[in-house]
Amino acid sequence: FLRRISTLFVRRTDVRGGIEDTRNVLEASLSGERIVSFPEGTLTRMPGLIGFYLGSFLVAVEAGIPVVPIVISGTRSAFRGGQWFPRPSQISVHIGKAVRADGSDFSAAVRLRDAVRARMLVFCGEPDLALEKVPR
């Protein structure tokens, strides 16, 4: 399904492949494609916002595009591990204000990531797990 809707996948366990995939996302961004990214890079049953991968924010800085933080809550109840079909559950979506990078270098991408993540933490209602070791 995801391939049929032109999903761009990024290999997170293969550094060289991940860099190539991130370049593909950058090219898509520069050509006008709208990118939806899940910077946690995984789904987990443990409540909390885990650390973000930096790739999406590097793309935003290099392409000069803003990041719109979106928090989707309630999916842990709807999509439980080992199940193929969702359970009835209330899911909510909060769309925040766009955040622009304050520079064009690597440090600007780190600051952008941290600013977006801080905004998302406010709305997700879950603990900050950035420093926790969570299996990905």
DSSP file with accessible surface (Angstrom, degrees, kcal/mol):
  #  RESIDUE AA STRUCTURE BP1 BP2  ACC     N-H-->O    O-->H-N    N-H-->O    O-->H-N    TCO  KAPPA ALPHA  PHI   PSI    X-CA   Y-CA   Z-CA
    1    1 A F     >        0   0  183      0, 0.0     4,-1.1     0, 0.0     6,-0.1   0.000 360.0 360.0 360.0 -48.0    0.0    0.0    0.0
    2    2 A L  T  4> +     0   0   85      1,-0.2     5,-2.2     2,-0.2     3,-0.4   0.887 360.0  50.1 -63.6 -37.6    2.7    2.5    1.0
    3    3 A R  T >45S+     0   0  191      1,-0.2     3,-1.6     3,-0.2    -1,-0.2   0.881 105.6  57.8 -67.0 -34.6    4.7    1.9   -2.2
    4    4 A R  T 345S+     0   0  223      1,-0.3    -1,-0.2     2,-0.1    -2,-0.2   0.754 104.3  51.3 -68.5 -23.9    1.5    2.4   -4.3
    5    5 A I  T 3<5S-     0   0   96     -4,-1.1    -1,-0.3    -3,-0.4    -2,-0.2   0.140 123.3-105.1 -99.3  21.8    1.0    5.9   -2.8
    6    6 A S  T < 5 -     0   0  101     -3,-1.6    -3,-0.2     1,-0.2     2,-0.1   0.817  52.8-179.0  64.6  36.9    4.6    6.8   -3.7
    7    7 A T      < -     0   0   49     -5,-2.2     2,-0.7    -6,-0.1    -1,-0.2  -0.445  21.0-141.2 -66.4 136.1    6.0    6.6   -0.1
    8    8 A L        -     0   0   85     -2,-0.1     2,-0.3     2,-0.0    -1,-0.1  -0.905  19.0-156.3 -98.8 116.5    9.7    7.5    0.1
    9    9 A F        -     0   0   90     -2,-0.7     2,-0.5    -6,-0.0    16,-0.1  -0.682   3.8-153.5 -93.6 147.8   11.4    5.1    2.6
   10   10 A V        -     0   0   71     -2,-0.3     2,-0.6    12,-0.0     8,-0.2  -0.985  16.2-131.9-122.7 122.8   14.6    6.0    4.4
   11   11 A R        -     0   0  104     -2,-0.5    10,-0.1     6,-0.3    11,-0.1  -0.620  24.2-178.6 -73.7 117.0   16.8    3.2    5.6
   12   12 A R  S    S+     0   0  107     -2,-0.6    -1,-0.2     1,-0.2     3,-0.1   0.621  77.7  48.5 -94.2 -14.3   17.6    4.0    9.2
   13   13 A T  S    S+     0   0  132      1,-0.2     2,-0.6     2,-0.0    -1,-0.2   0.498 102.4  66.0-102.1  -4.8   19.9    1.1   10.0
   14   14 A D     >  -     0   0   67      1,-0.2     4,-3.3     2,-0.0     5,-0.2  -0.926  66.0-165.4-119.4 102.4   22.1    1.5    6.9
   15   15 A V  H  > S+     0   0  117     -2,-0.6     4,-2.3     2,-0.2     5,-0.2   0.931  88.6  44.3 -56.9 -50.6   24.1    4.7    7.0
   16   16 A R  H  > S+     0   0  207      1,-0.2     4,-2.0     2,-0.2    -1,-0.2   0.937 117.6  45.0 -62.6 -44.5   25.1    4.8    3.4
   17   17 A G  H  > S+     0   0    2      1,-0.2     4,-2.7     2,-0.2    -6,-0.3   0.881 111.0  54.6 -66.4 -36.9   21.6    3.8    2.2
   18   18 A G  H  X S+     0   0    9     -4,-3.3     4,-2.5     2,-0.2    -1,-0.2   0.889 107.0  50.3 -63.7 -38.6   20.0    6.3    4.6
   19   19 A I  H  X S+     0   0   82     -4,-2.3     4,-2.1    -5,-0.2    -1,-0.2   0.932 111.8  47.9 -65.3 -43.8   22.1    9.2    3.2
   20   20 A E  H  X S+     0   0  100     -4,-2.0     4,-1.8     1,-0.2    -2,-0.2   0.927 112.7  48.7 -62.0 -44.5   21.1    8.2   -0.4
   21   21 A D  H  X S+     0   0   17     -4,-2.7     4,-2.0     1,-0.2    -1,-0.2   0.893 108.6  53.3 -63.8 -39.5   17.4    8.0    0.7
   22   22 A T  H  X S+     0   0   34     -4,-2.5     4,-2.5     1,-0.2    -1,-0.2   0.898 106.2  53.6 -64.2 -37.2   17.6   11.4    2.4
   23   23 A R  H  X S+     0   0  145     -4,-2.1     4,-2.7     1,-0.2    -1,-0.2   0.904 106.9  52.3 -61.8 -39.4   19.0   12.9   -0.9
   24   24 A N  H  X S+     0   0   67     -4,-1.8     4,-2.1     2,-0.2    -2,-0.2   0.896 109.2  48.8 -63.8 -39.3   16.0   11.4   -2.7
   25   25 A V  H  X S+     0   0   16     -4,-2.0     4,-2.6     2,-0.2    -2,-0.2   0.915 110.7  51.2 -65.7 -41.2   13.7   13.1   -0.1
   26   26 A L  H  X S+     0   0   20     -4,-2.5     4,-2.9     2,-0.2     5,-0.2   0.939 109.3  49.9 -61.0 -46.0   15.5   16.4   -0.6
   27   27 A E  H  X S+     0   0  124     -4,-2.7     4,-1.5     1,-0.2    -1,-0.2   0.909 110.9  49.7 -60.3 -41.6   15.2   16.1   -4.4
   28   28 A A  H  <>S+     0   0   16     -4,-2.1     5,-2.5     2,-0.2    -1,-0.2   0.920 111.7  49.1 -63.0 -41.4   11.4   15.5   -4.0
   29   29 A S  H ><5S+     0   0   10     -4,-2.6     3,-1.6     1,-0.2    -2,-0.2   0.919 110.2  50.1 -63.0 -45.3   11.1   18.5   -1.7
   30   30 A L  H 3<5S+     0   0  112     -4,-2.9    -1,-0.2     1,-0.3    -2,-0.2   0.773 106.1  56.9 -66.8 -24.6   13.0   20.7   -4.1
   31   31 A S  T 3<5S-     0   0   87     -4,-1.5    -1,-0.3    -5,-0.2    -2,-0.2   0.405 127.6 -97.1 -87.9   4.2   10.7   19.6   -6.9
   32   32 A G  T < 5S+     0   0   61     -3,-1.6    -3,-0.2     1,-0.3    -2,-0.1   0.448  73.7 146.0 101.3  -0.1    7.7   20.8   -5.0
   33   33 A E      < -     0   0  121     -5,-2.5     2,-0.5    -6,-0.2    -1,-0.3  -0.436  48.7-125.9 -68.5 144.2    6.5   17.5   -3.4
   34   34 A R        -     0   0  236     -2,-0.1     2,-0.5     2,-0.0    -1,-0.1  -0.821  27.0-150.1 -90.4 130.6    5.0   17.8    0.1
   35   35 A I        -     0   0   64     -2,-0.5     2,-0.5    21,-0.0   -10,-0.0  -0.867  13.3-165.2-109.1 131.3    6.8   15.5    2.5
   36   36 A V        -     0   0  119     -2,-0.5     2,-0.4     2,-0.0    -2,-0.0  -0.975  20.0-175.9-111.0 125.0    5.2   13.9    5.5
   37   37 A S        -     0   0   50     -2,-0.5     3,-0.1    19,-0.0    -2,-0.0  -0.941  28.3-154.8-126.1 145.0    7.9   12.5    7.9
   38   38 A F    >   -     0   0  145     -2,-0.4     3,-1.8     1,-0.1    15,-0.1  -0.851  16.3-172.1-113.6  89.9    7.8   10.5   11.1
   39   39 A P  T 3  S+     0   0   19      0, 0.0    14,-3.4     0, 0.0    -1,-0.1   0.606  76.9  69.4 -69.2 -10.4   11.1   11.5   12.6
   40   40 A E  T 3  S-     0   0   45     12,-0.2    11,-0.1     2,-0.1     3,-0.1   0.807  91.7-149.1 -71.0 -29.2   10.8    8.9   15.4
   41   41 A G    <   +     0   0   19     -3,-1.8     2,-0.3     1,-0.1   -29,-0.1   0.559  60.5  45.4  77.0  10.7   11.4    6.3   12.7
   42   42 A T  S    S-     0   0   34     94,-0.1     2,-0.4     2,-0.0    -2,-0.1  -0.987  73.3-114.3-168.1 168.6    9.3    3.6   14.4
   43   43 A L        +     0   0  161     -2,-0.3     2,-0.3    -3,-0.1     3,-0.0  -0.934  33.9 176.8-111.8 141.2    6.2    2.5   16.2
   44   44 A T        -     0   0   35     -2,-0.4     4,-0.1     2,-0.1    -2,-0.0  -0.993  35.6-138.5-143.9 149.5    6.3    1.4   19.8
   45   45 A R  S    S+     0   0  116     -2,-0.3    -1,-0.1     2,-0.1    31,-0.0   0.716  79.1  98.5 -77.5 -20.4    3.8    0.3   22.4
   46   46 A M  S    S-     0   0   80      1,-0.1    -2,-0.1    -3,-0.0     2,-0.1  -0.516  81.7-120.5 -71.4 124.7    5.6    2.2   25.1
   47   47 A P        +     0   0   75      0, 0.0     2,-0.2     0, 0.0    -1,-0.1  -0.400  68.6  76.3 -63.8 140.2    4.0    5.6   25.7
   48   48 A G  S    S-     0   0    0     -4,-0.1     2,-0.8    76,-0.1    80,-0.2  -0.483  80.8 -89.3 136.7 155.2    6.3    8.5   25.2
   49   49 A L  E     -a  128   0A  12     78,-2.7    80,-2.5    -2,-0.2    81,-0.3  -0.853  45.6-155.6 -95.6 110.7    8.0   10.6   22.5
   50   50 A I  E     -a  129   0A   1     -2,-0.8    80,-0.3     1,-0.2    83,-0.1  -0.294  34.2 -68.9 -82.0 171.8   11.3    9.0   21.6
   51   51 A G        -     0   0   12     78,-0.6     2,-0.4    81,-0.3    -1,-0.2  -0.165  51.5-121.7 -60.2 153.3   14.3   10.8   20.0
   52   52 A F        -     0   0   15     -3,-0.1   -12,-0.2   -11,-0.1     2,-0.2  -0.763  13.1-124.2 -99.0 142.2   14.0   12.1   16.5
   53   53 A Y        -     0   0   85    -14,-3.4     4,-0.3    -2,-0.4     3,-0.2  -0.502  21.5-134.8 -72.7 154.5   16.3   11.2   13.6
   54   54 A L  S >> S+     0   0   30      1,-0.2     4,-2.1    -2,-0.2     3,-0.9   0.698  80.4  91.7 -89.9 -18.0   17.8   14.3   12.1
   55   55 A G  H 3> S+     0   0   20      1,-0.3     4,-2.3     2,-0.2     5,-0.2   0.840  84.3  50.7 -51.5 -46.9   17.3   13.6    8.3
   56   56 A S  H 3> S+     0   0   40     -3,-0.2     4,-2.1     1,-0.2    -1,-0.3   0.871 112.4  48.3 -61.5 -34.6   13.9   15.3    7.9
   57   57 A F  H <> S+     0   0    4     -3,-0.9     4,-2.3    -4,-0.3    -1,-0.2   0.846 108.0  53.5 -78.4 -32.3   15.3   18.4    9.5
   58   58 A L  H  X S+     0   0   59     -4,-2.1     4,-2.7     2,-0.2     5,-0.2   0.916 110.1  49.5 -63.3 -41.7   18.4   18.4    7.4
   59   59 A V  H  X S+     0   0    8     -4,-2.3     4,-2.9    -5,-0.2     5,-0.2   0.934 110.1  50.1 -62.2 -46.1   16.1   18.3    4.3
   60   60 A A  H  X>S+     0   0    4     -4,-2.1     5,-2.0     1,-0.2     4,-1.1   0.914 113.2  46.3 -60.8 -42.3   14.0   21.1    5.6
   61   61 A V  H  <5S+     0   0   15     -4,-2.3     3,-0.4     2,-0.2    -1,-0.2   0.947 115.8  44.5 -65.6 -48.2   17.0   23.3    6.2
   62   62 A E  H  <5S+     0   0  141     -4,-2.7    -2,-0.2     1,-0.2    -1,-0.2   0.876 118.2  43.3 -67.6 -35.2   18.6   22.6    2.9
   63   63 A A  H  <5S-     0   0   22     -4,-2.9    -1,-0.2    -5,-0.2    -2,-0.2   0.601 105.8-127.8 -84.1 -13.0   15.4   23.0    1.0
   64   64 A G  T  <5 +     0   0   48     -4,-1.1    -3,-0.2    -3,-0.4    -4,-0.1   0.846  60.9 139.0  70.4  33.4   14.4   26.1    2.9
   65   65 A I      < -     0   0   63     -5,-2.0    36,-0.3    -6,-0.2    -1,-0.2  -0.831  51.9-115.2-112.5 150.1   11.0   24.8    3.8
   66   66 A P        -     0   0   46      0, 0.0     2,-0.5     0, 0.0    34,-0.2  -0.373  20.9-129.6 -77.6 161.4    9.2   25.0    7.1
   67   67 A V  B     -B   99   0B  28     32,-2.9    32,-2.9    -2,-0.1   -10,-0.0  -0.952  12.6-155.1-110.8 128.4    8.3   22.1    9.3
   68   68 A V        -     0   0   69     -2,-0.5     2,-0.3    30,-0.2    30,-0.2  -0.912  16.9-138.6-103.3 110.2    4.7   21.8   10.5
   69   69 A P        -     0   0    7      0, 0.0    27,-3.2     0, 0.0     2,-0.4  -0.551  23.5-175.8 -71.7 129.0    4.5   19.7   13.7
   70   70 A I  E     -C   95   0C  76     -2,-0.3     2,-0.5    25,-0.2    25,-0.2  -0.997   9.6-160.8-127.2 129.3    1.6   17.3   13.7
   71   71 A V  E     -C   94   0C   9     23,-2.6    23,-2.7    -2,-0.4     2,-0.6  -0.952   1.3-166.3-113.0 124.1    0.8   15.1   16.7
   72   72 A I  E     -C   93   0C  77     -2,-0.5     2,-0.3    21,-0.2    21,-0.2  -0.955  14.8-172.7-108.9 116.7   -1.4   12.1   16.2
   73   73 A S  E     +C   92   0C  28     19,-2.8    19,-2.3    -2,-0.6    52,-0.0  -0.853  56.0  35.2-113.1 148.2   -2.7   10.7   19.5
   74   74 A G  S >> S+     0   0   26     -2,-0.3     4,-1.4    17,-0.2     3,-0.6   0.311  74.3 113.8  99.5  -4.9   -4.6    7.5   20.3
   75   75 A T  H 3>  +     0   0   49      1,-0.2     4,-3.0    -3,-0.2    -2,-0.1   0.779  66.3  66.9 -73.7 -23.4   -3.0    5.3   17.7
   76   76 A R  H 34 S+     0   0   52      1,-0.2    -1,-0.2     2,-0.2     5,-0.1   0.862 106.1  43.4 -63.5 -33.5   -1.4    3.0   20.4
   77   77 A S  H <4 S+     0   0   56     -3,-0.6     3,-0.3    13,-0.1    -1,-0.2   0.848 117.4  45.4 -77.3 -35.2   -4.8    1.9   21.4
   78   78 A A  H  < S+     0   0    2     -4,-1.4     9,-2.6     1,-0.2     2,-0.7   0.885 118.3  40.2 -76.3 -39.6   -6.1    1.5   17.9
   79   79 A F  S  < S-     0   0  119     -4,-3.0    -1,-0.2     7,-0.2     2,-0.2  -0.818  77.2-177.1-115.7  91.7   -3.1   -0.4   16.5
   80   80 A R    >   -     0   0   88     -2,-0.7     3,-1.8     5,-0.3    -3,-0.1  -0.601  37.9 -86.8 -90.0 150.6   -1.8   -2.9   19.0
   81   81 A G  T 3  S+     0   0   62      1,-0.2    -1,-0.1    -2,-0.2     3,-0.1  -0.209 111.0  16.5 -55.8 136.8    1.3   -5.0   18.4
   82   82 A G  T 3  S+     0   0   84      1,-0.2     2,-0.4    -3,-0.1    -1,-0.2   0.478  99.0 114.5  81.0   2.8    0.7   -8.2   16.6
   83   83 A Q    <   -     0   0   92     -3,-1.8    -1,-0.2     1,-0.1     4,-0.1  -0.853  50.5-160.7-108.6 144.9   -2.7   -7.2   15.3
   84   84 A W  S    S+     0   0  235     -2,-0.4    -1,-0.1    -3,-0.1    -2,-0.0   0.679  76.0  51.6 -92.6 -23.0   -3.6   -6.7   11.6
   85   85 A F  S    S-     0   0  169     -5,-0.1    -5,-0.3    -7,-0.0    -1,-0.1  -0.923  86.7-110.9-119.9 144.9   -6.7   -4.6   12.1
   86   86 A P        -     0   0   75      0, 0.0    -7,-0.2     0, 0.0    -8,-0.1  -0.336  26.9-131.3 -70.5 152.6   -7.3   -1.5   14.1
   87   87 A R        -     0   0  113     -9,-2.6     2,-0.1   -10,-0.2   -10,-0.0  -0.711  38.8 -85.5 -95.3 154.2   -9.4   -1.6   17.2
   88   88 A P  S    S+     0   0  136      0, 0.0     2,-0.3     0, 0.0    -1,-0.1  -0.379  70.8 145.5 -58.7 130.7  -12.1    1.0   17.8
   89   89 A S        -     0   0   53     -2,-0.1     2,-0.6    -3,-0.0   -14,-0.0  -0.979  53.2-103.1-163.7 155.9  -10.4    3.9   19.4
   90   90 A Q        -     0   0  171     -2,-0.3     2,-0.4   -16,-0.0   -13,-0.1  -0.788  37.7-172.5 -90.2 124.9  -10.5    7.7   19.6
   91   91 A I        -     0   0   76     -2,-0.6     2,-0.3   -16,-0.1   -17,-0.2  -0.957   0.8-168.5-118.7 134.8   -7.7    9.3   17.6
   92   92 A S  E     -C   73   0C  62    -19,-2.3   -19,-2.8    -2,-0.4     2,-0.4  -0.913   7.4-155.1-123.6 153.6   -7.0   13.0   17.6
   93   93 A V  E     -C   72   0C  87     -2,-0.3     2,-0.5   -21,-0.2   -21,-0.2  -0.996   3.9-167.7-129.5 127.4   -4.7   15.1   15.4
   94   94 A H  E     -C   71   0C  67    -23,-2.7   -23,-2.6    -2,-0.4     2,-0.6  -0.979   5.9-161.4-115.2 124.1   -3.2   18.4   16.4
   95   95 A I  E     -C   70   0C 113     -2,-0.5   -25,-0.2   -25,-0.2     3,-0.1  -0.925  14.7-161.0-106.9 116.9   -1.6   20.5   13.7
   96   96 A G        -     0   0   18    -27,-3.2     2,-0.2    -2,-0.6     3,-0.1  -0.222  29.0 -77.3 -88.5 179.9    0.8   23.1   15.0
   97   97 A K        -     0   0  172      1,-0.1    -1,-0.1   -29,-0.1   -30,-0.1  -0.528  56.8 -94.8 -78.3 145.6    2.2   26.3   13.5
   98   98 A A        -     0   0   56     -2,-0.2     2,-0.4   -30,-0.2   -30,-0.2  -0.256  35.8-151.7 -61.2 143.6    5.0   26.0   11.0
   99   99 A V  B     -B   67   0B  14    -32,-2.9   -32,-2.9    -3,-0.1     2,-0.3  -0.983   6.9-158.6-120.8 129.2    8.5   26.3   12.3
  100  100 A R        -     0   0  165     -2,-0.4   -39,-0.1   -34,-0.2     2,-0.1  -0.820  25.3-106.2-105.7 149.4   11.4   27.6   10.1
  101  101 A A        -     0   0   33     -2,-0.3     8,-0.1   -36,-0.3     7,-0.1  -0.363  17.4-141.3 -67.5 150.5   15.0   27.0   10.6
  102  102 A D  S    S+     0   0  111      6,-0.3     2,-0.3    -2,-0.1    -1,-0.1   0.098  79.8   5.4-100.8  20.9   17.1   29.9   11.9
  103  103 A G  S    S-     0   0   35      2,-0.1    -2,-0.1     5,-0.1     0, 0.0  -0.952  71.6-110.1-174.7-167.4   20.1   29.2    9.6
  104  104 A S  S    S+     0   0  107     -2,-0.3     2,-0.2   -40,-0.0    -3,-0.0   0.166  79.1  85.2-134.0  19.4   21.3   26.9    6.9
  105  105 A D  S  > S-     0   0   88      1,-0.0     4,-1.5   -44,-0.0     3,-0.3  -0.519  92.4 -88.3-115.5-177.1   23.9   24.7    8.5
  106  106 A F  H  > S+     0   0  124      1,-0.2     4,-2.0     2,-0.2     3,-0.2   0.900 125.0  55.3 -58.0 -42.5   23.9   21.4   10.5
  107  107 A S  H  > S+     0   0   60      1,-0.2     4,-2.5     2,-0.2    -1,-0.2   0.863 103.4  55.6 -61.7 -34.9   23.4   23.3   13.8
  108  108 A A  H  > S+     0   0    0     -3,-0.3     4,-2.5     1,-0.2    -6,-0.3   0.887 105.9  51.6 -64.9 -36.5   20.3   24.9   12.4
  109  109 A A  H  X S+     0   0    0     -4,-1.5     4,-2.7    -3,-0.2    -2,-0.2   0.904 109.7  49.4 -66.1 -40.0   18.9   21.5   11.6
  110  110 A V  H  X S+     0   0   36     -4,-2.0     4,-2.5     2,-0.2    -2,-0.2   0.939 112.8  46.9 -64.3 -44.5   19.6   20.4   15.2
  111  111 A R  H  X S+     0   0  106     -4,-2.5     4,-2.5     2,-0.2    -2,-0.2   0.903 112.1  50.8 -65.2 -38.6   17.9   23.5   16.6
  112  112 A L  H  X S+     0   0    4     -4,-2.5     4,-2.7     2,-0.2     5,-0.3   0.945 110.4  49.5 -62.8 -46.9   14.9   23.0   14.2
  113  113 A R  H  X S+     0   0   61     -4,-2.7     4,-2.7     1,-0.2    -2,-0.2   0.939 112.8  46.9 -56.3 -47.7   14.6   19.4   15.3
  114  114 A D  H  X S+     0   0   78     -4,-2.5     4,-2.2     1,-0.2    -1,-0.2   0.884 112.6  49.3 -65.6 -38.1   14.7   20.4   19.0
  115  115 A A  H  X S+     0   0   40     -4,-2.5     4,-1.9     2,-0.2    -1,-0.2   0.926 113.6  45.5 -67.9 -43.7   12.2   23.2   18.5
  116  116 A V  H  X S+     0   0    3     -4,-2.7     4,-2.3     2,-0.2    -2,-0.2   0.935 113.2  50.3 -65.2 -43.5    9.7   21.0   16.7
  117  117 A R  H  X S+     0   0   18     -4,-2.7     4,-2.4    -5,-0.3    -2,-0.2   0.909 107.7  53.4 -63.0 -40.2   10.1   18.2   19.2
  118  118 A A  H  X S+     0   0   55     -4,-2.2     4,-1.3     1,-0.2    -1,-0.2   0.918 110.2  47.9 -62.2 -40.9    9.5   20.6   22.1
  119  119 A R  H  X S+     0   0  108     -4,-1.9     4,-1.0     1,-0.2    -1,-0.2   0.893 111.1  50.7 -66.2 -39.2    6.2   21.8   20.5
  120  120 A M  H  X S+     0   0   26     -4,-2.3     4,-2.0     1,-0.2     3,-0.3   0.880 103.9  58.5 -68.2 -36.2    5.1   18.2   19.8
  121  121 A L  H  X S+     0   0   38     -4,-2.4     4,-0.9     1,-0.2     5,-0.3   0.869 100.2  58.1 -60.1 -36.1    5.8   17.2   23.5
  122  122 A V  H  < S+     0   0  110     -4,-1.3    -1,-0.2     1,-0.2    -2,-0.2   0.895 116.0  33.5 -60.8 -39.5    3.3   19.9   24.6
  123  123 A F  H  < S+     0   0  102     -4,-1.0    -2,-0.2    -3,-0.3    -1,-0.2   0.668 105.4  67.6 -95.3 -17.4    0.5   18.3   22.6
  124  124 A C  H  < S-     0   0   19     -4,-2.0    -1,-0.2     2,-0.1    -2,-0.1   0.781  82.6-146.6 -79.0 -23.7    1.2   14.6   22.8
  125  125 A G     <  +     0   0   74     -4,-0.9    -3,-0.1     1,-0.2    -4,-0.1   0.761  60.0 111.7  67.7  22.6    0.6   14.3   26.5
  126  126 A E  S    S-     0   0   57     -5,-0.3    -1,-0.2     1,-0.1    -2,-0.1  -0.853  73.6 -87.0-124.5 162.7    3.2   11.6   26.8
  127  127 A P        -     0   0   74      0, 0.0   -78,-2.7     0, 0.0     2,-0.7  -0.236  40.8-106.1 -69.5 158.3    6.6   11.5   28.5
  128  128 A D  E     +a   49   0A  90    -80,-0.2     3,-0.2     1,-0.1   -78,-0.2  -0.746  39.8 171.5 -83.9 112.7    9.8   12.7   26.9
  129  129 A L  E >   +a   50   0A  18    -80,-2.5     3,-1.6    -2,-0.7   -78,-0.6   0.087  36.1 121.4-109.8  22.6   11.8    9.5   26.1
  130  130 A A  T 3  S+     0   0   40    -80,-0.3   -79,-0.2     1,-0.3    -1,-0.1   0.824  81.5  41.2 -57.3 -33.4   14.6   11.2   24.0
  131  131 A L  T 3  S+     0   0  171     -3,-0.2    -1,-0.3     2,-0.1     2,-0.2   0.436  96.6 100.8 -96.8   2.1   17.3    9.9   26.4
  132  132 A E  S <  S-     0   0  120     -3,-1.6     2,-0.9     1,-0.0   -81,-0.3  -0.572  77.4-120.1 -86.7 149.7   15.8    6.4   26.8
  133  133 A K        +     0   0  200     -2,-0.2    -2,-0.1   -83,-0.1    -3,-0.1  -0.794  40.7 176.2 -86.9 105.0   17.1    3.4   24.9
  134  134 A V        -     0   0   15     -2,-0.9     2,-0.1    -5,-0.1   -90,-0.0  -0.959  35.4-113.2-113.9 126.6   14.0    2.3   23.0
  135  135 A P              0   0  113      0, 0.0    -2,-0.0     0, 0.0     0, 0.0  -0.367 360.0 360.0 -58.9 129.1   14.2   -0.7   20.6
  136  136 A R              0   0  103     -2,-0.1   -92,-0.1   -94,-0.1   -94,-0.1  -0.840 360.0 360.0-107.6 360.0   13.7    0.7   17.1
